[in-house]
Amino acid sequence: MQKNEQESLREKINAMADQIGRDQSALMPILQEIQATYGCVSEEAMQEIGKALKISPAEVSSTLSFYSFYSTRGKGRYIIRLCQTLSCDMAGKDGIRHQLELELGIKFGQTTADGMFTLEFTNCLGLCDQGPALMVNDHLYTKVTPDQVWKIIQECRHGLSNRHAPDIAQNLMEKGAVVTTATQPYVGLQKALAMARPDIINVLRQSGLKGRGGAGFPTATKWQFAAAAQSTEKFVVCNADEGEPGTFKDRLLLMEMADFLFDGMTIAGYTIGAQKGLLYLRGEYSFMRSNLENILARRRSQGFLGDKVAGFDFKFDIEIRIGAGAYVCGEETALIESLEGKRGMPRNRPPFPVNTGFNGHPTTVNNVETFIDVAVIMEKGAEWFTKLGTPKSTGTKFLSVSGDCRKPGIYEVPFGITIAELLAKVGGEDAKAVQVGGASGTSVPQKDFGRRIAFEDVASGGSVIIIG
């Protein structure tokens, strides 16, 4: 690297560090910017990042090597990432793989001689109902057929300048969905801010709300522990890293219910005594960032984030951080490690995040759906919520349905629905088996389709893959 290039790199890294922070938790955003700008993170860049953040280059390298979206060597101008998970396999992914290799004359894991294209496999892109799916840089292509591959490559050669994102949100298939009928954003938030903090926890306890990530830990208990923790600084973290194969409900919730999500995060901040929220958005959903940032900016301008939220004596703001392709970061302690600029490795517990979380401070971590439910519960009340679902699994659940069915998509259903009832809803009555909860979930054979989706029977973070 020439001297002037090195100085330019140093200035860029120091400018980012001045803006984001000069500790290791700034590492991931800086790595992402350097990767996007230069196509890789060079040895010189690692040296300069280490100096700016006062960590060793070895620590920078250790973090960088953990995430699939980073590289120390240059890749093609266009990185084509083909989803390799079960739903896309069932939709014909191998035909797309073969056609890409044929058109470009390279194998997956290789780069064309002209430096234009790199082929890579990736884990779930969150487009399981619209597979086969692939991502070119941050542009998404859905329901790809082999005869479309040549056209995609030509679009890249012309700079993707006229590329428009597909309708990846899709409306809910099910009419009359419950949570999505919440009247207006801000209503539940303003009701909560007018209450005493312990009263909010009591409402959540009465509602029976459990974390929608699959484990089902009571939300009221988690928030009570974080509220009771003694610290001058606390954090609220939203886990939007739904990397479980077959799960894509957050795709819709982040695009259509972001205000309710941010309401829920703000309520959490008020309840536990935090002033800062962090939304950890999976790298495959980075195309959503600009829209989410616009919503946050609007909320600040309207007084629903900032020094006096909704006119109350409460300060709170939210920052978006982007993941970089690591399935394990869906686990809450691995996610915190990633936020701190480290390898996303799960921590030994105890201590738990509610006592020792982000940067050692008490932190509550909930997923997108849970925060939205909080906002709606504060608007409509605990009694309304408990009328839905079962006594041990109150409320509704968003399910991501893909595989061998006529109507794949995102469904909101009451807890307690049988697998047979769900299959009738989505046109999958001929199923031989259903995988619920992704790779770490449960495979249910046809003879057991009378089982119910609920925490007390078949628990699920949202993935339902139908095998016909």
Stockholm file with secondary structure:
# STOCKHOLM 1.0

chainA/1-468         MQKNEQESLREKINAMADQIGRDQSALMPILQEIQATYGCVSEEAMQEIGKALKISPAEVSSTLSFYSFYSTRGKGRYIIRLCQTLSCDMAGKDGIRHQLELELGIKFGQTTADGMFTLEFTNCLGLCDQGPALMVNDHLYTKVTPDQVWKIIQECRHGLSNRHAPDIAQNLMEKGAVVTTATQPYVGLQKALAMARPDIINVLRQSGLKGRGGAGFPTATKWQFAAAAQSTEKFVVCNADEGEPGTFKDRLLLMEMADFLFDGMTIAGYTIGAQKGLLYLRGEYSFMRSNLENILARRRSQGFLGDKVAGFDFKFDIEIRIGAGAYVCGEETALIESLEGKRGMPRNRPPFPVNTGFNGHPTTVNNVETFIDVAVIMEKGAEWFTKLGTPKSTGTKFLSVSGDCRKPGIYEVPFGITIAELLAKVGGEDAKAVQVGGASGTSVPQKDFGRRIAFEDVASGGSVIIIG
#=GR chainA/1-468 SS CCHHHHHHHHHHHHHHHHHHCSSGGGHHHHHHHHHHHHSSCCHHHHHHHHHHHTSCHHHHHHHHHHCTTCCSSCCCSEEEEEECSHHHHHTTHHHHHHHHHHHHTCCTTCBCTTSCEEEEEESCCSCGGGCSCEEETTEEECSCCGGGHHHHHHHHHTTTTTCCCCCCSCCCSSTTCSGGGCCCTTHHHHHHHTSCHHHHHHHHHHHTCBCTTTTCCBHHHHHHHHHHSCCSCCEEEEEECCCSTTCCHHHHHHHHSHHHHHHHHHHHHHHHTCSEEEEEECGGGGGGHHHHHHHHHHHHHTTSSBSSGGGSSCCBEEEEEECCSCGGGGSHHHHHHHHTTSCCCCCCSSSCTTTSCGGGSCEEEEEHHHHHHHHHHHHHCHHHHHTSBCSSSBSEEEEEEEESSSSCEEEEEETTCBHHHHHHHHTCTTCSEEEESGGGSEEEEGGGTTCBBSTTSBCCSSEEEEEC
#=GC SS_cons         CCHHHHHHHHHHHHHHHHHHCSSGGGHHHHHHHHHHHHSSCCHHHHHHHHHHHTSCHHHHHHHHHHCTTCCSSCCCSEEEEEECSHHHHHTTHHHHHHHHHHHHTCCTTCBCTTSCEEEEEESCCSCGGGCSCEEETTEEECSCCGGGHHHHHHHHHTTTTTCCCCCCSCCCSSTTCSGGGCCCTTHHHHHHHTSCHHHHHHHHHHHTCBCTTTTCCBHHHHHHHHHHSCCSCCEEEEEECCCSTTCCHHHHHHHHSHHHHHHHHHHHHHHHTCSEEEEEECGGGGGGHHHHHHHHHHHHHTTSSBSSGGGSSCCBEEEEEECCSCGGGGSHHHHHHHHTTSCCCCCCSSSCTTTSCGGGSCEEEEEHHHHHHHHHHHHHCHHHHHTSBCSSSBSEEEEEEEESSSSCEEEEEETTCBHHHHHHHHTCTTCSEEEESGGGSEEEEGGGTTCBBSTTSBCCSSEEEEEC
//
